[in-house]
């Protein structure tokens, strides 16, 4: 049996690079970084071909002509993140900035250093805890590294339209992206030379959940079995008449109102059996009947490294919970899954790599 003439999934490589100008891929090999734990990847180029019926047709009930519309490019990717937080040159975790915001705070020259996203102490637009209106554009280089027959696709002008993060009991932490892009090309060679990390992926064993709301203190709580949230940037295509040719390409994207939604699953404990009901029902502690007030909470999800004091921290603010479904399984410990939404999000990447970040990653307006 021969593999001649076939491409296999395990022959592929994927690298990413942050663009200095939207839609323009880097031409420097060292500015591409090879993500370690890619679990799935796919892309779709849609030429939006329209079939036209009109005068002069000679195909009876068949359409007369075909024309291409606006070119749209989308991609999806699911991945784990290598525990590179104690490495002075690890890059896997820096990918996580891309769905959140373009800007970050200055990092002090100490180890570990904290990359805080978004920038909040600078000047406009890096002057707010609510973030800016911009994301970082990036390119993806993906292809089959088959000896003698390499095929590579380069996707340019990419943004993360939405990200879903999932942490579940006894599982790896999972990030899932929906991506929009500008253009794609085909080549027979990889430009990027970055290598993969050899570290294991981050998993549930390092996750801490901190809930603050009503009379809860800001401490890590036990009893959570699953937490996930989605950041939807609601990106909208721009075609702004700046092109000098009929290229049918999107000019850029605009971020619309951001939606942050998610859910938490907890064991229903006797020590706090009424807690979630009280939070959903009222902003008043120990209230046992619903009223017209809404409790705003905060949810912190900390993913710790195997090395102490290195971690990724998501902070979801102004959490609202308006539903409390309780579905009983008569054969198991009772768990409740609570949906929520959030007004804004921040994140910290606490790592020994405080000065070896990817090219074009460090963006400030202070």
KOLDRENTI-82178 format. One record per residue (C-alpha): residue number from 1; residue in three letters; z, y, x negated. Coordinates in steps of 0.2 Angstrom, whole numbers, plus 2048, in hexadecimal, padded with zeros to 3 digits. Example, Ala and Ser with C-alpha at 12.3 -4.5 7.8 and 13.67 -1.06 7.14 Angstrom:
residues 2
R   resi   resn     w     v     u
R      1    Ala   827   7EA   7C2
R      2    Ser   824   7FB   7BC
//
This chain:
residues 366
R   resi   resn     w     v     u
R      1    Unk   800   800   800
R      2    Unk   7FB   811   7F9
R      3    Unk   801   823   7FD
R      4    Unk   7F0   82A   7F9
R      5    Unk   7EA   837   805
R      6    Unk   7FB   83A   80D
R      7    Unk   808   848   80C
R      8    Unk   81B   843   80E
R      9    Unk   829   84E   813
R     10    Unk   834   84A   804
R     11    Unk   826   851   7F9
R     12    Unk   829   862   800
R     13    Unk   831   871   7F8
R     14    Unk   837   882   800
R     15    Unk   83C   892   7F8
R     16    Unk   840   8A3   7FE
R     17    Unk   83E   8B4   7F7
R     18    Unk   844   8C5   7FE
R     19    Unk   836   8D1   7FF
R     20    Unk   836   8E3   7F7
R     21    Unk   829   8E9   803
R     22    Unk   826   8E1   814
R     23    Unk   819   8D4   815
R     24    Unk   816   8D3   802
R     25    Unk   81C   8C3   7F9
R     26    Unk   823   8C5   7E8
R     27    Unk   817   8C0   7DA
R     28    Unk   826   8BC   7CE
R     29    Unk   82B   8AA   7CD
R     30    Unk   83D   8AD   7C9
R     31    Unk   83F   8B6   7DA
R     32    Unk   83D   8A7   7E4
R     33    Unk   84D   89C   7E8
R     34    Unk   84C   88A   7ED
R     35    Unk   858   886   7FB
R     36    Unk   861   876   7F9
R     37    Unk   865   86D   80A
R     38    Unk   856   871   815
R     39    Unk   857   865   824
R     40    Unk   847   86A   82D
R     41    Unk   83A   877   82C
R     42    Unk   82A   87B   836
R     43    Unk   81E   889   838
R     44    Unk   811   88E   845
R     45    Unk   802   89A   843
R     46    Unk   7FB   89F   854
R     47    Unk   7EA   8A8   853
R     48    Unk   7EC   8AB   866
R     49    Unk   7DA   8A6   86A
R     50    Unk   7D4   8AD   87B
R     51    Unk   7C6   8A4   884
R     52    Unk   7BA   8B1   88C
R     53    Unk   7AF   8AF   89C
R     54    Unk   7A2   8BC   89D
R     55    Unk   790   8C1   8A0
R     56    Unk   783   8B7   896
R     57    Unk   78C   8A7   896
R     58    Unk   782   897   894
R     59    Unk   78F   88A   895
R     60    Unk   790   889   8A8
R     61    Unk   7A3   887   8AC
R     62    Unk   7A7   888   899
R     63    Unk   7AE   898   892
R     64    Unk   7A1   8A4   88A
R     65    Unk   7AA   8AA   87A
R     66    Unk   7BA   8A8   870
R     67    Unk   7C3   8B7   868
R     68    Unk   7D3   8B7   85E
R     69    Unk   7E2   8C2   863
R     70    Unk   7F1   8C8   859
R     71    Unk   7F6   8BB   84C
R     72    Unk   808   8B5   84E
R     73    Unk   812   8AB   842
R     74    Unk   823   8A2   845
R     75    Unk   82D   896   83C
R     76    Unk   83D   88C   83F
R     77    Unk   849   885   832
R     78    Unk   85A   87B   832
R     79    Unk   864   87A   822
R     80    Unk   875   877   81B
R     81    Unk   87C   882   80D
R     82    Unk   881   87C   7FC
R     83    Unk   893   87F   7F6
R     84    Unk   88D   88B   7E9
R     85    Unk   89B   898   7EC
R     86    Unk   8A4   894   7DB
R     87    Unk   894   895   7D1
R     88    Unk   88F   8A5   7C8
R     89    Unk   87D   8A2   7CB
R     90    Unk   87C   899   7DC
R     91    Unk   871   8A0   7E9
R     92    Unk   871   895   7F9
R     93    Unk   87E   8A0   802
R     94    Unk   875   8B0   800
R     95    Unk   868   8AA   80C
R     96    Unk   875   8AD   81A
R     97    Unk   874   8C0   819
R     98    Unk   862   8C0   820
R     99    Unk   866   8BE   833
R    100    Unk   874   8CA   832
R    101    Unk   86F   8DB   82A
R    102    Unk   865   8E3   81C
R    103    Unk   874   8EC   814
R    104    Unk   884   8E6   80B
R    105    Unk   893   8EF   803
R    106    Unk   894   8F1   7F0
R    107    Unk   89C   8E2   7E7
R    108    Unk   8AA   8E5   7DA
R    109    Unk   8A7   8DD   7C9
R    110    Unk   8B4   8D0   7CB
R    111    Unk   8B4   8BD   7CF
R    112    Unk   8B3   8B9   7DC
R    113    Unk   8AA   8C7   7E4
R    114    Unk   8A7   8CB   7F6
R    115    Unk   896   8CF   7FD
R    116    Unk   89B   8D7   80E
R    117    Unk   88D   8D9   81B
R    118    Unk   889   8E5   823
R    119    Unk   88C   8F4   818
R    120    Unk   898   900   822
R    121    Unk   89F   90D   816
R    122    Unk   88E   914   810
R    123    Unk   883   921   818
R    124    Unk   877   91E   826
R    125    Unk   871   911   82A
R    126    Unk   87E   908   81F
R    127    Unk   88D   911   827
R    128    Unk   893   906   836
R    129    Unk   89C   8F6   838
R    130    Unk   890   8F3   846
R    131    Unk   882   8F1   839
R    132    Unk   871   8F9   837
R    133    Unk   860   8F7   840
R    134    Unk   858   8ED   832
R    135    Unk   857   8DC   82B
R    136    Unk   851   8D6   81A
R    137    Unk   83E   8D0   81A
R    138    Unk   83B   8C0   810
R    139    Unk   82D   8B4   80B
R    140    Unk   82E   8A1   80C
R    141    Unk   824   896   800
R    142    Unk   822   884   807
R    143    Unk   817   876   802
R    144    Unk   814   864   7FD
R    145    Unk   817   862   7EA
R    146    Unk   80B   853   7E9
R    147    Unk   805   84F   7D8
R    148    Unk   7F3   854   7D6
R    149    Unk   7F2   85B   7E8
R    150    Unk   7FE   869   7EB
R    151    Unk   7FD   872   7FB
R    152    Unk   808   882   7FE
R    153    Unk   80A   88E   80C
R    154    Unk   811   89F   809
R    155    Unk   819   8A8   818
R    156    Unk   81B   8BB   816
R    157    Unk   823   8C8   820
R    158    Unk   831   8BD   827
R    159    Unk   840   8C2   830
R    160    Unk   84E   8B7   838
R    161    Unk   84C   8BA   84B
R    162    Unk   85B   8AF   84F
R    163    Unk   868   8A5   846
R    164    Unk   873   897   84D
R    165    Unk   882   892   843
R    166    Unk   88B   881   848
R    167    Unk   89B   87A   841
R    168    Unk   8A0   869   849
R    169    Unk   8AE   85D   845
R    170    Unk   8AA   852   837
R    171    Unk   898   859   835
R    172    Unk   88F   864   828
R    173    Unk   88E   876   82D
R    174    Unk   87D   87A   834
R    175    Unk   872   88A   834
R    176    Unk   863   88A   83F
R    177    Unk   856   898   83E
R    178    Unk   848   89E   849
R    179    Unk   83C   8A9   83E
R    180    Unk   82E   8B5   841
R    181    Unk   821   8BA   834
R    182    Unk   812   8C4   830
R    183    Unk   806   8BA   827
R    184    Unk   803   8A9   81E
R    185    Unk   7F8   8A3   810
R    186    Unk   7F3   892   809
R    187    Unk   7F2   88E   7F6
R    188    Unk   7F3   87F   7EA
R    189    Unk   802   884   7DF
R    190    Unk   814   88A   7E1
R    191    Unk   818   89B   7D9
R    192    Unk   82B   899   7DA
R    193    Unk   834   88F   7CD
R    194    Unk   846   88F   7D4
R    195    Unk   850   87F   7D4
R    196    Unk   85C   877   7E1
R    197    Unk   86E   877   7E0
R    198    Unk   877   867   7DC
R    199    Unk   887   86B   7E6
R    200    Unk   88B   863   7F7
R    201    Unk   889   86C   807
R    202    Unk   897   875   810
R    203    Unk   89F   86B   81E
R    204    Unk   8AC   86B   82C
R    205    Unk   8BA   867   820
R    206    Unk   8BA   879   819
R    207    Unk   8B9   882   82A
R    208    Unk   8C7   88D   831
R    209    Unk   8C6   895   842
R    210    Unk   8D0   8A5   845
R    211    Unk   8D1   8AC   857
R    212    Unk   8D9   8BC   85A
R    213    Unk   8DB   8C2   86C
R    214    Unk   8E9   8C7   879
R    215    Unk   8F9   8C1   871
R    216    Unk   8F2   8B5   864
R    217    Unk   8F5   8B9   852
R    218    Unk   8E7   8B9   845
R    219    Unk   8EB   8A8   83D
R    220    Unk   8E0   898   83B
R    221    Unk   8E2   88E   84B
R    222    Unk   8E1   87B   84C
R    223    Unk   8D9   871   85A
R    224    Unk   8C7   877   859
R    225    Unk   8B9   86A   859
R    226    Unk   8A9   874   859
R    227    Unk   8A4   886   858
R    228    Unk   893   88D   858
R    229    Unk   88B   89E   85A
R    230    Unk   87A   8A6   85B
R    231    Unk   874   8B7   854
R    232    Unk   864   8BC   85D
R    233    Unk   85C   8CB   856
R    234    Unk   84F   8CD   863
R    235    Unk   841   8D2   857
R    236    Unk   832   8DB   85F
R    237    Unk   821   8DC   857
R    238    Unk   81A   8EC   852
R    239    Unk   808   8F0   850
R    240    Unk   808   902   84B
R    241    Unk   7F6   906   847
R    242    Unk   7F8   908   834
R    243    Unk   7EC   8FA   830
R    244    Unk   7DB   8FE   828
R    245    Unk   7D3   8EE   82D
R    246    Unk   7D2   8E2   83C
R    247    Unk   7DF   8D6   835
R    248    Unk   7E8   8D3   846
R    249    Unk   7F9   8D3   83D
R    250    Unk   80A   8D9   843
R    251    Unk   80F   8E9   839
R    252    Unk   821   8E5   83A
R    253    Unk   82F   8E1   846
R    254    Unk   83C   8EB   84F
R    255    Unk   84E   8E5   852
R    256    Unk   852   8E7   865
R    257    Unk   864   8E5   86C
R    258    Unk   86D   8D7   863
R    259    Unk   875   8C9   86D
R    260    Unk   883   8BE   865
R    261    Unk   888   8AF   870
R    262    Unk   891   89F   86C
R    263    Unk   89E   892   872
R    264    Unk   8AE   88A   86B
R    265    Unk   8B5   879   870
R    266    Unk   8C7   876   86F
R    267    Unk   8D4   869   873
R    268    Unk   8DE   86E   882
R    269    Unk   8F0   86E   87B
R    270    Unk   900   86D   884
R    271    Unk   907   87B   879
R    272    Unk   8FA   888   87F
R    273    Unk   8F3   880   88E
R    274    Unk   8F1   890   897
R    275    Unk   8EB   89B   889
R    276    Unk   8D8   89A   88B
R    277    Unk   8DA   89D   89E
R    278    Unk   8E5   8AC   89B
R    279    Unk   8D8   8B4   88F
R    280    Unk   8C9   8B1   89B
R    281    Unk   8D3   8B7   8AA
R    282    Unk   8DA   8C7   8A3
R    283    Unk   8DE   8D2   895
R    284    Unk   8F0   8D1   899
R    285    Unk   8FA   8C4   890
R    286    Unk   901   8B5   89A
R    287    Unk   8F7   8BB   8AA
R    288    Unk   8F4   8AC   8B5
R    289    Unk   8E8   8B3   8C1
R    290    Unk   8D7   8BC   8BD
R    291    Unk   8D7   8CF   8BE
R    292    Unk   8CA   8DC   8BA
R    293    Unk   8CE   8DE   8A7
R    294    Unk   8C5   8D6   899
R    295    Unk   8CD   8D0   889
R    296    Unk   8C3   8D4   879
R    297    Unk   8C7   8C8   86B
R    298    Unk   8C1   8C4   859
R    299    Unk   8BB   8B3   852
R    300    Unk   8BB   8B0   840
R    301    Unk   8B2   8A1   839
R    302    Unk   8B6   89D   827
R    303    Unk   8AD   890   81D
R    304    Unk   8B6   88D   80D
R    305    Unk   8AF   886   7FC
R    306    Unk   8B7   878   7F3
R    307    Unk   8BD   885   7E7
R    308    Unk   8CC   890   7ED
R    309    Unk   8C8   8A2   7F3
R    310    Unk   8B5   8A0   7F4
R    311    Unk   8AE   89F   806
R    312    Unk   8A2   8A6   813
R    313    Unk   8AA   8AF   821
R    314    Unk   8A2   8B4   832
R    315    Unk   8AC   8C1   83C
R    316    Unk   8A7   8C2   84F
R    317    Unk   8AE   8D2   857
R    318    Unk   8B1   8D7   869
R    319    Unk   8B0   8C5   86F
R    320    Unk   8AF   8C4   882
R    321    Unk   8B2   8B4   88C
R    322    Unk   8AE   8B4   89E
R    323    Unk   8AD   8A1   8A2
R    324    Unk   8B9   893   8A1
R    325    Unk   8B1   882   8A5
R    326    Unk   8BD   873   8A4
R    327    Unk   8B4   862   8A5
R    328    Unk   8BF   853   8A4
R    329    Unk   8BB   843   89C
R    330    Unk   8C8   836   8A2
R    331    Unk   8C6   82C   892
R    332    Unk   8C9   839   885
R    333    Unk   8D5   847   880
R    334    Unk   8D0   857   88A
R    335    Unk   8C5   863   881
R    336    Unk   8BE   874   888
R    337    Unk   8AF   87D   883
R    338    Unk   8B0   88F   885
R    339    Unk   8A0   89A   885
R    340    Unk   8A1   8AC   87D
R    341    Unk   897   8BB   878
R    342    Unk   89B   8C8   86A
R    343    Unk   896   8DA   868
R    344    Unk   894   8DA   855
R    345    Unk   895   8CF   846
R    346    Unk   89A   8D0   833
R    347    Unk   89A   8C4   825
R    348    Unk   8A1   8C2   813
R    349    Unk   89B   8B8   806
R    350    Unk   8A9   8B5   7F9
R    351    Unk   8A1   8AE   7E9
R    352    Unk   8A2   8AD   7D6
R    353    Unk   890   8B3   7D7
R    354    Unk   894   8C6   7D9
R    355    Unk   886   8CC   7CD
R    356    Unk   878   8BF   7CE
R    357    Unk   872   8C1   7DF
R    358    Unk   860   8BE   7E4
R    359    Unk   853   8CC   7E0
R    360    Unk   853   8DA   7EE
R    361    Unk   863   8D2   7F6
R    362    Unk   86F   8E0   7F2
R    363    Unk   86A   8EF   7FE
R    364    Unk   876   8FE   800
R    365    Unk   874   910   807
R    366    Unk   884   916   800
//
